[in-house]
Amino acid sequence: MMDVLLADSEILAFARTLHPGDELADCVARVAWSVIAEPGDAVAGSLIESLGAADALSLAVGDSSPLLPPGGASATATRALVDGRARWRPRADPRAVMAALRGAVAVRAQLVIPGDAAWPRGLTDLGPHAPSVLWVRGRVELLVREPRVSIVGARACSGYGEHVATELAGDLAAAGAVIVSGGAYGIDGAAHRAALGVQGATIAILAGGVDRAYPAGHQSLLRQIAERGALVSEPPCGTAPTKWRFLARNRLIAALGHATVVVEAGWRSGSLNTAGHAASLGRPLGAVPGAVTSASSAGCHRLLREYDAHCVTSAQEVRELYGAIHESVEEDGSGRDSSHSRVLDALGTRTRLSLDEVARRSGLSPDRVRAVLGLLHLEGDVARDDGGWHRQRPARASVSRAR
């Protein structure tokens, strides 16, 4: 199959459009893997990790013997490979790869693969369950902007849950955090809208292709996210969301966030699945409490009791969850210290400035300024009110800390 794909000039042209670069064969192979394997397929992930995407694809769907898996010939590994080939080969159609690429070009999507600057390092924690490729519509740089907070919860949420999700996401996004959620009704939608409402950044992880707006009632919201944030999926364009794929995408929501917060969830809510992934990955986990009589908060109370989740009631408490994350913010060409100094120098204690004005005065990009302001806000060096951003007075900061 690999030879057929690389011999098709149209497939290569589409791949170059979606992912300019030198790793064309690897890119095409990873696209093919996203077509033939379901999200989170650990056998596929192990093969790709051992052999590389192209050679793994040749072994998976080619005519070579499957009896010698990479790394040895244990009966378990052999059986897993045989079973994997039985799953993958019926889908191994170059026309399906072409359709996925054509669909992505039609909606101006981009491909992000391991090794790219925009590939989130946190996905590596998923091991063999990590995705082989991400399909993205929108701002791919948001995948690596820090900090990122995953906010999830019930689809059939209460007014209380929607209010809390809106407050948390809005406050965090206004301070520079990227809000990650699943694009669903209820808490997910409230979190996305709040981030967009404060001109912040948000990422929606979809269970189907990024060319399919699901749920249908969120077409307008998802279009806004594609324009101002990022829509991300592991399955290729044209893929329909299914119950299994919803569960599989939850691991990406958990892995992408530096912390996960469950705002409202029933006893058997799917949000608990996301929380479980976050806990297994060692990500900080928070849960918003509700009334003890509320079935809508039973899942959150379960997380607090059984998963050692942290009780979260404000954006500041969410920041405490990922407290040290800002120390690892990726540097741009100017360096972290230089960026901080330039932003601080652009601000005064009396004058209030908009983000764009800070960017103009500092000579940094708006995205970089937004990230630095978020970090400086966490550290108490800057503040924001209705007039805009300004430096904190040292004396006031000292009194505040003393209290």
NUTILO-270093 format. One record per residue (C-alpha): residue number from 1; residue in one letter; chain; x, y, z. Coordinates in nm, 2 decimals. Example, Ala and Ser with C-alpha at 12.3 -4.5 7.8 and 13.67 -1.06 7.14 Angstrom:
BEGIN
[site 1; 'A'; 'A'; [1.23; -0.45; 0.78]]
[site 2; 'S'; 'A'; [1.37; -0.11; 0.71]]
***
This chain:
BEGIN
[site 1; 'M'; 'A'; [0.00; 0.00; 0.00]]
[site 2; 'M'; 'A'; [0.28; 0.24; 0.08]]
[site 3; 'D'; 'A'; [0.43; 0.21; -0.27]]
[site 4; 'V'; 'A'; [0.09; 0.29; -0.42]]
[site 5; 'L'; 'A'; [0.04; 0.59; -0.20]]
[site 6; 'L'; 'A'; [0.38; 0.74; -0.27]]
[site 7; 'A'; 'A'; [0.33; 0.68; -0.65]]
[site 8; 'D'; 'A'; [0.01; 0.88; -0.65]]
[site 9; 'S'; 'A'; [0.10; 1.24; -0.74]]
[site 10; 'E'; 'A'; [-0.24; 1.37; -0.62]]
[site 11; 'I'; 'A'; [-0.20; 1.22; -0.28]]
[site 12; 'L'; 'A'; [0.15; 1.36; -0.25]]
[site 13; 'A'; 'A'; [0.03; 1.71; -0.36]]
[site 14; 'F'; 'A'; [-0.25; 1.70; -0.10]]
[site 15; 'A'; 'A'; [-0.01; 1.59; 0.17]]
[site 16; 'R'; 'A'; [0.23; 1.87; 0.09]]
[site 17; 'T'; 'A'; [-0.05; 2.12; 0.11]]
[site 18; 'L'; 'A'; [-0.16; 1.99; 0.45]]
[site 19; 'H'; 'A'; [0.19; 1.94; 0.59]]
[site 20; 'P'; 'A'; [0.47; 2.13; 0.41]]
[site 21; 'G'; 'A'; [0.81; 1.97; 0.50]]
[site 22; 'D'; 'A'; [1.06; 1.70; 0.43]]
[site 23; 'E'; 'A'; [0.89; 1.41; 0.61]]
[site 24; 'L'; 'A'; [0.65; 1.34; 0.32]]
[site 25; 'A'; 'A'; [0.66; 0.96; 0.34]]
[site 26; 'D'; 'A'; [0.61; 0.96; 0.71]]
[site 27; 'C'; 'A'; [0.32; 1.20; 0.68]]
[site 28; 'V'; 'A'; [0.14; 1.00; 0.42]]
[site 29; 'A'; 'A'; [0.19; 0.68; 0.62]]
[site 30; 'R'; 'A'; [0.05; 0.84; 0.93]]
[site 31; 'V'; 'A'; [-0.25; 0.96; 0.74]]
[site 32; 'A'; 'A'; [-0.30; 0.60; 0.62]]
[site 33; 'W'; 'A'; [-0.28; 0.48; 0.98]]
[site 34; 'S'; 'A'; [-0.55; 0.73; 1.09]]
[site 35; 'V'; 'A'; [-0.77; 0.58; 0.82]]
[site 36; 'I'; 'A'; [-0.71; 0.21; 0.89]]
[site 37; 'A'; 'A'; [-0.68; 0.21; 1.27]]
[site 38; 'E'; 'A'; [-0.92; 0.32; 1.53]]
[site 39; 'P'; 'A'; [-0.81; 0.59; 1.78]]
[site 40; 'G'; 'A'; [-0.59; 0.45; 2.06]]
[site 41; 'D'; 'A'; [-0.51; 0.12; 1.89]]
[site 42; 'A'; 'A'; [-0.21; 0.01; 2.10]]
[site 43; 'V'; 'A'; [-0.09; -0.25; 1.86]]
[site 44; 'A'; 'A'; [-0.07; 0.00; 1.58]]
[site 45; 'G'; 'A'; [0.10; 0.25; 1.82]]
[site 46; 'S'; 'A'; [0.36; -0.01; 1.92]]
[site 47; 'L'; 'A'; [0.43; -0.10; 1.55]]
[site 48; 'I'; 'A'; [0.48; 0.27; 1.46]]
[site 49; 'E'; 'A'; [0.70; 0.33; 1.76]]
[site 50; 'S'; 'A'; [0.92; 0.03; 1.68]]
[site 51; 'L'; 'A'; [0.94; 0.05; 1.30]]
[site 52; 'G'; 'A'; [0.84; 0.40; 1.20]]
[site 53; 'A'; 'A'; [0.50; 0.48; 1.03]]
[site 54; 'A'; 'A'; [0.60; 0.38; 0.68]]
[site 55; 'D'; 'A'; [0.76; 0.04; 0.76]]
[site 56; 'A'; 'A'; [0.49; -0.04; 1.01]]
[site 57; 'L'; 'A'; [0.22; 0.02; 0.74]]
[site 58; 'S'; 'A'; [0.40; -0.21; 0.50]]
[site 59; 'L'; 'A'; [0.41; -0.48; 0.77]]
[site 60; 'A'; 'A'; [0.05; -0.42; 0.87]]
[site 61; 'V'; 'A'; [-0.12; -0.44; 0.53]]
[site 62; 'G'; 'A'; [0.14; -0.58; 0.30]]
[site 63; 'D'; 'A'; [0.21; -0.93; 0.19]]
[site 64; 'S'; 'A'; [0.50; -0.99; 0.43]]
[site 65; 'S'; 'A'; [0.47; -1.25; 0.70]]
[site 66; 'P'; 'A'; [0.32; -1.13; 1.02]]
[site 67; 'L'; 'A'; [0.49; -1.41; 1.22]]
[site 68; 'L'; 'A'; [0.79; -1.20; 1.32]]
[site 69; 'P'; 'A'; [0.68; -0.90; 1.51]]
[site 70; 'P'; 'A'; [0.94; -0.63; 1.59]]
[site 71; 'G'; 'A'; [1.15; -0.70; 1.90]]
[site 72; 'G'; 'A'; [1.09; -1.07; 1.91]]
[site 73; 'A'; 'A'; [0.85; -1.36; 1.82]]
[site 74; 'S'; 'A'; [0.65; -1.40; 2.14]]
[site 75; 'A'; 'A'; [0.32; -1.58; 2.10]]
[site 76; 'T'; 'A'; [0.13; -1.28; 2.25]]
[site 77; 'A'; 'A'; [0.29; -1.03; 2.01]]
[site 78; 'T'; 'A'; [0.24; -1.25; 1.72]]
[site 79; 'R'; 'A'; [-0.13; -1.30; 1.80]]
[site 80; 'A'; 'A'; [-0.17; -0.92; 1.85]]
[site 81; 'L'; 'A'; [-0.02; -0.85; 1.51]]
[site 82; 'V'; 'A'; [-0.23; -1.12; 1.34]]
[site 83; 'D'; 'A'; [-0.55; -0.97; 1.50]]
[site 84; 'G'; 'A'; [-0.44; -0.62; 1.41]]
[site 85; 'R'; 'A'; [-0.39; -0.71; 1.04]]
[site 86; 'A'; 'A'; [-0.74; -0.86; 1.04]]
[site 87; 'R'; 'A'; [-0.87; -0.52; 1.16]]
[site 88; 'W'; 'A'; [-0.66; -0.30; 0.94]]
[site 89; 'R'; 'A'; [-0.65; -0.47; 0.60]]
[site 90; 'P'; 'A'; [-1.02; -0.43; 0.52]]
[site 91; 'R'; 'A'; [-0.97; -0.05; 0.55]]
[site 92; 'A'; 'A'; [-0.64; -0.04; 0.36]]
[site 93; 'D'; 'A'; [-0.78; 0.14; 0.05]]
[site 94; 'P'; 'A'; [-0.57; 0.42; -0.11]]
[site 95; 'R'; 'A'; [-0.90; 0.58; -0.22]]
[site 96; 'A'; 'A'; [-0.99; 0.62; 0.15]]
[site 97; 'V'; 'A'; [-0.66; 0.80; 0.21]]
[site 98; 'M'; 'A'; [-0.73; 1.02; -0.09]]
[site 99; 'A'; 'A'; [-1.07; 1.10; 0.04]]
[site 100; 'A'; 'A'; [-0.94; 1.20; 0.39]]
[site 101; 'L'; 'A'; [-0.68; 1.43; 0.24]]
[site 102; 'R'; 'A'; [-0.92; 1.58; -0.01]]
[site 103; 'G'; 'A'; [-1.17; 1.65; 0.27]]
[site 104; 'A'; 'A'; [-0.90; 1.81; 0.48]]
[site 105; 'V'; 'A'; [-0.79; 2.04; 0.20]]
[site 106; 'A'; 'A'; [-1.15; 2.14; 0.14]]
[site 107; 'V'; 'A'; [-1.19; 2.27; 0.50]]
[site 108; 'R'; 'A'; [-0.83; 2.41; 0.51]]
[site 109; 'A'; 'A'; [-0.72; 2.18; 0.78]]
[site 110; 'Q'; 'A'; [-0.36; 2.11; 0.87]]
[site 111; 'L'; 'A'; [-0.18; 1.79; 0.97]]
[site 112; 'V'; 'A'; [0.04; 1.78; 1.28]]
[site 113; 'I'; 'A'; [0.26; 1.48; 1.34]]
[site 114; 'P'; 'A'; [0.52; 1.39; 1.61]]
[site 115; 'G'; 'A'; [0.83; 1.59; 1.57]]
[site 116; 'D'; 'A'; [0.65; 1.90; 1.45]]
[site 117; 'A'; 'A'; [0.69; 2.22; 1.66]]
[site 118; 'A'; 'A'; [0.31; 2.22; 1.72]]
[site 119; 'W'; 'A'; [0.30; 1.86; 1.84]]
[site 120; 'P'; 'A'; [0.20; 1.85; 2.21]]
[site 121; 'R'; 'A'; [0.46; 1.68; 2.42]]
[site 122; 'G'; 'A'; [0.20; 1.57; 2.67]]
[site 123; 'L'; 'A'; [0.06; 1.32; 2.41]]
[site 124; 'T'; 'A'; [0.38; 1.12; 2.45]]
[site 125; 'D'; 'A'; [0.25; 1.02; 2.80]]
[site 126; 'L'; 'A'; [-0.01; 0.80; 2.62]]
[site 127; 'G'; 'A'; [0.26; 0.56; 2.51]]
[site 128; 'P'; 'A'; [0.13; 0.32; 2.24]]
[site 129; 'H'; 'A'; [-0.21; 0.47; 2.27]]
[site 130; 'A'; 'A'; [-0.08; 0.81; 2.14]]
[site 131; 'P'; 'A'; [-0.23; 0.93; 1.81]]
[site 132; 'S'; 'A'; [-0.02; 0.89; 1.50]]
[site 133; 'V'; 'A'; [-0.14; 1.23; 1.36]]
[site 134; 'L'; 'A'; [-0.37; 1.52; 1.45]]
[site 135; 'W'; 'A'; [-0.60; 1.69; 1.20]]
[site 136; 'V'; 'A'; [-0.64; 2.06; 1.29]]
[site 137; 'R'; 'A'; [-0.86; 2.34; 1.17]]
[site 138; 'G'; 'A'; [-0.75; 2.67; 1.31]]
[site 139; 'R'; 'A'; [-0.46; 2.79; 1.52]]
[site 140; 'V'; 'A'; [-0.22; 2.49; 1.55]]
[site 141; 'E'; 'A'; [0.01; 2.69; 1.78]]
[site 142; 'L'; 'A'; [-0.25; 2.66; 2.05]]
[site 143; 'L'; 'A'; [-0.16; 2.29; 2.09]]
[site 144; 'V'; 'A'; [0.16; 2.39; 2.25]]
[site 145; 'R'; 'A'; [0.07; 2.71; 2.42]]
[site 146; 'E'; 'A'; [0.08; 2.69; 2.79]]
[site 147; 'P'; 'A'; [-0.09; 2.66; 3.03]]
[site 148; 'R'; 'A'; [-0.38; 2.45; 2.89]]
[site 149; 'V'; 'A'; [-0.67; 2.35; 3.12]]
[site 150; 'S'; 'A'; [-0.92; 2.08; 3.03]]
[site 151; 'I'; 'A'; [-1.27; 2.16; 3.15]]
[site 152; 'V'; 'A'; [-1.54; 1.89; 3.11]]
[site 153; 'G'; 'A'; [-1.87; 1.80; 3.25]]
[site 154; 'A'; 'A'; [-2.23; 1.69; 3.19]]
[site 155; 'R'; 'A'; [-2.41; 1.75; 2.87]]
[site 156; 'A'; 'A'; [-2.74; 1.79; 3.06]]
[site 157; 'C'; 'A'; [-2.60; 2.04; 3.30]]
[site 158; 'S'; 'A'; [-2.78; 2.26; 3.54]]
[site 159; 'G'; 'A'; [-2.78; 2.64; 3.55]]
[site 160; 'Y'; 'A'; [-2.54; 2.61; 3.84]]
[site 161; 'G'; 'A'; [-2.30; 2.40; 3.64]]
[site 162; 'E'; 'A'; [-2.32; 2.62; 3.33]]
[site 163; 'H'; 'A'; [-2.25; 2.93; 3.55]]
[site 164; 'V'; 'A'; [-1.95; 2.78; 3.72]]
[site 165; 'A'; 'A'; [-1.80; 2.65; 3.39]]
[site 166; 'T'; 'A'; [-1.85; 3.00; 3.24]]
[site 167; 'E'; 'A'; [-1.68; 3.17; 3.53]]
[site 168; 'L'; 'A'; [-1.39; 2.93; 3.55]]
[site 169; 'A'; 'A'; [-1.32; 2.92; 3.18]]
[site 170; 'G'; 'A'; [-1.37; 3.29; 3.13]]
[site 171; 'D'; 'A'; [-1.13; 3.39; 3.41]]
[site 172; 'L'; 'A'; [-0.87; 3.14; 3.31]]
[site 173; 'A'; 'A'; [-0.88; 3.23; 2.94]]
[site 174; 'A'; 'A'; [-0.87; 3.60; 3.01]]
[site 175; 'A'; 'A'; [-0.54; 3.54; 3.20]]
[site 176; 'G'; 'A'; [-0.39; 3.35; 2.90]]
[site 177; 'A'; 'A'; [-0.48; 2.98; 2.96]]
[site 178; 'V'; 'A'; [-0.60; 2.77; 2.67]]
[site 179; 'I'; 'A'; [-0.93; 2.61; 2.75]]
[site 180; 'V'; 'A'; [-0.96; 2.25; 2.62]]
[site 181; 'S'; 'A'; [-1.29; 2.06; 2.60]]
[site 182; 'G'; 'A'; [-1.49; 1.83; 2.38]]
[site 183; 'G'; 'A'; [-1.73; 2.06; 2.19]]
[site 184; 'A'; 'A'; [-2.04; 1.89; 2.33]]
[site 185; 'Y'; 'A'; [-2.36; 2.04; 2.48]]
[site 186; 'G'; 'A'; [-2.36; 2.15; 2.84]]
[site 187; 'I'; 'A'; [-2.04; 2.22; 3.03]]
[site 188; 'D'; 'A'; [-1.82; 2.18; 2.72]]
[site 189; 'G'; 'A'; [-2.01; 2.44; 2.52]]
[site 190; 'A'; 'A'; [-2.02; 2.68; 2.82]]
[site 191; 'A'; 'A'; [-1.64; 2.65; 2.86]]
[site 192; 'H'; 'A'; [-1.57; 2.71; 2.49]]
[site 193; 'R'; 'A'; [-1.81; 3.01; 2.47]]
[site 194; 'A'; 'A'; [-1.67; 3.17; 2.79]]
[site 195; 'A'; 'A'; [-1.31; 3.15; 2.64]]
[site 196; 'L'; 'A'; [-1.42; 3.30; 2.31]]
[site 197; 'G'; 'A'; [-1.62; 3.57; 2.50]]
[site 198; 'V'; 'A'; [-1.31; 3.71; 2.66]]
[site 199; 'Q'; 'A'; [-1.11; 3.69; 2.34]]
[site 200; 'G'; 'A'; [-0.93; 3.39; 2.48]]
[site 201; 'A'; 'A'; [-0.81; 3.07; 2.33]]
[site 202; 'T'; 'A'; [-0.99; 2.74; 2.32]]
[site 203; 'I'; 'A'; [-0.94; 2.39; 2.16]]
[site 204; 'A'; 'A'; [-1.22; 2.15; 2.09]]
[site 205; 'I'; 'A'; [-1.13; 1.78; 2.06]]
[site 206; 'L'; 'A'; [-1.38; 1.61; 1.83]]
[site 207; 'A'; 'A'; [-1.48; 1.24; 1.81]]
[site 208; 'G'; 'A'; [-1.53; 1.26; 1.43]]
[site 209; 'G'; 'A'; [-1.35; 1.44; 1.15]]
[site 210; 'V'; 'A'; [-1.28; 1.81; 1.18]]
[site 211; 'D'; 'A'; [-1.50; 1.86; 0.87]]
[site 212; 'R'; 'A'; [-1.81; 1.73; 1.05]]
[site 213; 'A'; 'A'; [-1.98; 1.97; 1.29]]
[site 214; 'Y'; 'A'; [-2.11; 1.76; 1.58]]
[site 215; 'P'; 'A'; [-2.34; 1.81; 1.76]]
[site 216; 'A'; 'A'; [-2.54; 1.98; 1.49]]
[site 217; 'G'; 'A'; [-2.67; 2.24; 1.73]]
[site 218; 'H'; 'A'; [-2.31; 2.36; 1.78]]
[site 219; 'Q'; 'A'; [-2.24; 2.44; 1.42]]
[site 220; 'S'; 'A'; [-2.21; 2.81; 1.49]]
[site 221; 'L'; 'A'; [-1.99; 2.75; 1.80]]
[site 222; 'L'; 'A'; [-1.76; 2.50; 1.62]]
[site 223; 'R'; 'A'; [-1.72; 2.74; 1.33]]
[site 224; 'Q'; 'A'; [-1.61; 3.02; 1.57]]
[site 225; 'I'; 'A'; [-1.37; 2.78; 1.73]]
[site 226; 'A'; 'A'; [-1.22; 2.69; 1.39]]
[site 227; 'E'; 'A'; [-1.18; 3.06; 1.32]]
[site 228; 'R'; 'A'; [-1.05; 3.18; 1.65]]
[site 229; 'G'; 'A'; [-0.93; 2.87; 1.83]]
[site 230; 'A'; 'A'; [-0.86; 2.51; 1.71]]
[site 231; 'L'; 'A'; [-1.07; 2.21; 1.62]]
[site 232; 'V'; 'A'; [-0.87; 1.89; 1.66]]
[site 233; 'S'; 'A'; [-0.95; 1.53; 1.58]]
[site 234; 'E'; 'A'; [-0.76; 1.20; 1.56]]
[site 235; 'P'; 'A'; [-0.99; 1.04; 1.30]]
[site 236; 'P'; 'A'; [-0.96; 1.17; 0.95]]
[site 237; 'C'; 'A'; [-1.20; 1.40; 0.77]]
[site 238; 'G'; 'A'; [-1.52; 1.22; 0.67]]
[site 239; 'T'; 'A'; [-1.52; 1.00; 0.99]]
[site 240; 'A'; 'A'; [-1.85; 1.00; 1.19]]
[site 241; 'P'; 'A'; [-1.84; 1.03; 1.57]]
[site 242; 'T'; 'A'; [-1.94; 0.71; 1.75]]
[site 243; 'K'; 'A'; [-1.97; 0.62; 2.12]]
[site 244; 'W'; 'A'; [-1.64; 0.44; 2.11]]
[site 245; 'R'; 'A'; [-1.46; 0.74; 1.95]]
[site 246; 'F'; 'A'; [-1.61; 0.97; 2.21]]
[site 247; 'L'; 'A'; [-1.45; 0.76; 2.48]]
[site 248; 'A'; 'A'; [-1.12; 0.74; 2.29]]
[site 249; 'R'; 'A'; [-1.10; 1.12; 2.24]]
[site 250; 'N'; 'A'; [-1.14; 1.17; 2.62]]
[site 251; 'R'; 'A'; [-0.78; 1.05; 2.66]]
[site 252; 'L'; 'A'; [-0.66; 1.33; 2.43]]
[site 253; 'I'; 'A'; [-0.85; 1.59; 2.63]]
[site 254; 'A'; 'A'; [-0.69; 1.46; 2.95]]
[site 255; 'A'; 'A'; [-0.34; 1.44; 2.80]]
[site 256; 'L'; 'A'; [-0.35; 1.78; 2.63]]
[site 257; 'G'; 'A'; [-0.44; 1.96; 2.95]]
[site 258; 'H'; 'A'; [-0.19; 2.05; 3.22]]
[site 259; 'A'; 'A'; [-0.49; 2.00; 3.46]]
[site 260; 'T'; 'A'; [-0.84; 1.86; 3.42]]
[site 261; 'V'; 'A'; [-1.14; 2.01; 3.60]]
[site 262; 'V'; 'A'; [-1.48; 1.83; 3.61]]
[site 263; 'V'; 'A'; [-1.75; 2.10; 3.67]]
[site 264; 'E'; 'A'; [-2.06; 1.89; 3.69]]
[site 265; 'A'; 'A'; [-2.11; 1.51; 3.63]]
[site 266; 'G'; 'A'; [-2.36; 1.24; 3.72]]
[site 267; 'W'; 'A'; [-2.26; 0.92; 3.89]]
[site 268; 'R'; 'A'; [-2.19; 0.75; 3.55]]
[site 269; 'S'; 'A'; [-2.10; 1.05; 3.35]]
[site 270; 'G'; 'A'; [-1.86; 1.02; 3.05]]
[site 271; 'S'; 'A'; [-1.67; 1.30; 3.21]]
[site 272; 'L'; 'A'; [-1.55; 1.05; 3.47]]
[site 273; 'N'; 'A'; [-1.38; 0.86; 3.19]]
[site 274; 'T'; 'A'; [-1.18; 1.18; 3.11]]
[site 275; 'A'; 'A'; [-1.10; 1.22; 3.48]]
[site 276; 'G'; 'A'; [-0.98; 0.86; 3.49]]
[site 277; 'H'; 'A'; [-0.74; 0.93; 3.21]]
[site 278; 'A'; 'A'; [-0.61; 1.24; 3.37]]
[site 279; 'A'; 'A'; [-0.55; 1.06; 3.70]]
[site 280; 'S'; 'A'; [-0.37; 0.77; 3.52]]
[site 281; 'L'; 'A'; [-0.15; 1.02; 3.34]]
[site 282; 'G'; 'A'; [-0.06; 1.20; 3.66]]
[site 283; 'R'; 'A'; [-0.23; 1.52; 3.56]]
[site 284; 'P'; 'A'; [-0.37; 1.73; 3.84]]
[site 285; 'L'; 'A'; [-0.75; 1.66; 3.87]]
[site 286; 'G'; 'A'; [-1.01; 1.90; 4.01]]
[site 287; 'A'; 'A'; [-1.38; 1.87; 4.07]]
[site 288; 'V'; 'A'; [-1.64; 2.13; 4.15]]
[site 289; 'P'; 'A'; [-1.87; 2.04; 4.44]]
[site 290; 'G'; 'A'; [-2.24; 2.08; 4.42]]
[site 291; 'A'; 'A'; [-2.54; 2.02; 4.65]]
[site 292; 'V'; 'A'; [-2.53; 1.68; 4.82]]
[site 293; 'T'; 'A'; [-2.88; 1.62; 4.70]]
[site 294; 'S'; 'A'; [-2.80; 1.69; 4.34]]
[site 295; 'A'; 'A'; [-2.76; 1.39; 4.11]]
[site 296; 'S'; 'A'; [-2.58; 1.62; 3.86]]
[site 297; 'S'; 'A'; [-2.29; 1.66; 4.10]]
[site 298; 'A'; 'A'; [-2.28; 1.30; 4.23]]
[site 299; 'G'; 'A'; [-1.99; 1.22; 3.99]]
[site 300; 'C'; 'A'; [-1.79; 1.52; 4.11]]
[site 301; 'H'; 'A'; [-1.84; 1.41; 4.47]]
[site 302; 'R'; 'A'; [-1.73; 1.06; 4.37]]
[site 303; 'L'; 'A'; [-1.41; 1.20; 4.22]]
[site 304; 'L'; 'A'; [-1.34; 1.39; 4.54]]
[site 305; 'R'; 'A'; [-1.39; 1.08; 4.75]]
[site 306; 'E'; 'A'; [-1.25; 0.80; 4.54]]
[site 307; 'Y'; 'A'; [-1.00; 0.97; 4.30]]
[site 308; 'D'; 'A'; [-0.83; 1.22; 4.54]]
[site 309; 'A'; 'A'; [-0.95; 1.50; 4.32]]
[site 310; 'H'; 'A'; [-0.89; 1.86; 4.45]]
[site 311; 'C'; 'A'; [-1.20; 2.06; 4.54]]
[site 312; 'V'; 'A'; [-1.22; 2.35; 4.30]]
[site 313; 'T'; 'A'; [-1.44; 2.66; 4.35]]
[site 314; 'S'; 'A'; [-1.25; 2.93; 4.17]]
[site 315; 'A'; 'A'; [-1.01; 3.00; 3.88]]
[site 316; 'Q'; 'A'; [-0.74; 3.07; 4.13]]
[site 317; 'E'; 'A'; [-0.78; 2.72; 4.27]]
[site 318; 'V'; 'A'; [-0.75; 2.58; 3.92]]
[site 319; 'R'; 'A'; [-0.42; 2.78; 3.88]]
[site 320; 'E'; 'A'; [-0.29; 2.62; 4.19]]
[site 321; 'L'; 'A'; [-0.35; 2.28; 4.03]]
[site 322; 'Y'; 'A'; [-0.10; 2.34; 3.76]]
[site 323; 'G'; 'A'; [0.11; 2.59; 3.97]]
[site 324; 'A'; 'A'; [0.46; 2.49; 3.85]]
[site 325; 'I'; 'A'; [0.36; 2.44; 3.48]]
[site 326; 'H'; 'A'; [0.44; 2.79; 3.39]]
[site 327; 'E'; 'A'; [0.81; 2.72; 3.46]]
[site 328; 'S'; 'A'; [0.82; 2.50; 3.15]]
[site 329; 'V'; 'A'; [0.66; 2.74; 2.90]]
[site 330; 'E'; 'A'; [0.84; 2.70; 2.57]]
[site 331; 'E'; 'A'; [1.07; 2.98; 2.48]]
[site 332; 'D'; 'A'; [1.05; 3.17; 2.15]]
[site 333; 'G'; 'A'; [1.35; 3.32; 1.98]]
[site 334; 'S'; 'A'; [1.38; 3.60; 2.23]]
[site 335; 'G'; 'A'; [1.39; 3.38; 2.54]]
[site 336; 'R'; 'A'; [1.16; 3.37; 2.83]]
[site 337; 'D'; 'A'; [1.33; 3.63; 3.05]]
[site 338; 'S'; 'A'; [1.36; 3.88; 2.76]]
[site 339; 'S'; 'A'; [0.99; 3.84; 2.68]]
[site 340; 'H'; 'A'; [0.89; 3.89; 3.05]]
[site 341; 'S'; 'A'; [1.11; 4.20; 3.07]]
[site 342; 'R'; 'A'; [0.98; 4.35; 2.75]]
[site 343; 'V'; 'A'; [0.61; 4.31; 2.86]]
[site 344; 'L'; 'A'; [0.68; 4.45; 3.20]]
[site 345; 'D'; 'A'; [0.86; 4.74; 3.05]]
[site 346; 'A'; 'A'; [0.56; 4.82; 2.83]]
[site 347; 'L'; 'A'; [0.33; 4.84; 3.13]]
[site 348; 'G'; 'A'; [0.29; 5.10; 3.40]]
[site 349; 'T'; 'A'; [0.11; 5.10; 3.73]]
[site 350; 'R'; 'A'; [-0.13; 5.38; 3.64]]
[site 351; 'T'; 'A'; [-0.20; 5.34; 3.27]]
[site 352; 'R'; 'A'; [-0.42; 5.06; 3.15]]
[site 353; 'L'; 'A'; [-0.33; 4.90; 2.82]]
[site 354; 'S'; 'A'; [-0.51; 4.66; 2.59]]
[site 355; 'L'; 'A'; [-0.33; 4.34; 2.48]]
[site 356; 'D'; 'A'; [-0.27; 4.48; 2.13]]
[site 357; 'E'; 'A'; [-0.12; 4.79; 2.28]]
[site 358; 'V'; 'A'; [0.12; 4.59; 2.50]]
[site 359; 'A'; 'A'; [0.22; 4.39; 2.19]]
[site 360; 'R'; 'A'; [0.28; 4.71; 1.99]]
[site 361; 'R'; 'A'; [0.50; 4.86; 2.27]]
[site 362; 'S'; 'A'; [0.69; 4.54; 2.35]]
[site 363; 'G'; 'A'; [0.75; 4.44; 1.99]]
[site 364; 'L'; 'A'; [0.62; 4.09; 2.06]]
[site 365; 'S'; 'A'; [0.34; 3.90; 1.88]]
[site 366; 'P'; 'A'; [-0.01; 3.93; 2.04]]
[site 367; 'D'; 'A'; [-0.01; 3.55; 2.11]]
[site 368; 'R'; 'A'; [0.33; 3.57; 2.29]]
[site 369; 'V'; 'A'; [0.21; 3.87; 2.49]]
[site 370; 'R'; 'A'; [-0.11; 3.69; 2.59]]
[site 371; 'A'; 'A'; [0.09; 3.39; 2.72]]
[site 372; 'V'; 'A'; [0.35; 3.61; 2.91]]
[site 373; 'L'; 'A'; [0.07; 3.82; 3.06]]
[site 374; 'G'; 'A'; [-0.10; 3.51; 3.18]]
[site 375; 'L'; 'A'; [0.22; 3.39; 3.35]]
[site 376; 'L'; 'A'; [0.29; 3.73; 3.50]]
[site 377; 'H'; 'A'; [-0.06; 3.75; 3.63]]
[site 378; 'L'; 'A'; [-0.01; 3.41; 3.80]]
[site 379; 'E'; 'A'; [0.30; 3.54; 3.96]]
[site 380; 'G'; 'A'; [0.12; 3.86; 4.08]]
[site 381; 'D'; 'A'; [0.34; 4.10; 3.88]]
[site 382; 'V'; 'A'; [0.05; 4.23; 3.66]]
[site 383; 'A'; 'A'; [-0.32; 4.27; 3.70]]
[site 384; 'R'; 'A'; [-0.62; 4.34; 3.48]]
[site 385; 'D'; 'A'; [-0.94; 4.54; 3.53]]
[site 386; 'D'; 'A'; [-1.20; 4.69; 3.31]]
[site 387; 'G'; 'A'; [-0.95; 4.94; 3.18]]
[site 388; 'G'; 'A'; [-0.69; 4.68; 3.07]]
[site 389; 'W'; 'A'; [-0.36; 4.54; 3.19]]
[site 390; 'H'; 'A'; [-0.12; 4.72; 3.43]]
[site 391; 'R'; 'A'; [0.17; 4.64; 3.66]]
[site 392; 'Q'; 'A'; [0.10; 4.56; 4.02]]
[site 393; 'R'; 'A'; [0.23; 4.80; 4.28]]
[site 394; 'P'; 'A'; [0.50; 4.62; 4.48]]
[site 395; 'A'; 'A'; [0.36; 4.75; 4.81]]
[site 396; 'R'; 'A'; [0.01; 4.63; 4.73]]
[site 397; 'A'; 'A'; [0.13; 4.30; 4.62]]
[site 398; 'S'; 'A'; [0.32; 4.25; 4.95]]
[site 399; 'V'; 'A'; [0.02; 4.34; 5.15]]
[site 400; 'S'; 'A'; [-0.19; 4.10; 4.95]]
[site 401; 'R'; 'A'; [0.05; 3.82; 5.00]]
[site 402; 'A'; 'A'; [0.07; 3.89; 5.37]]
[site 403; 'R'; 'A'; [-0.30; 3.86; 5.41]]
***
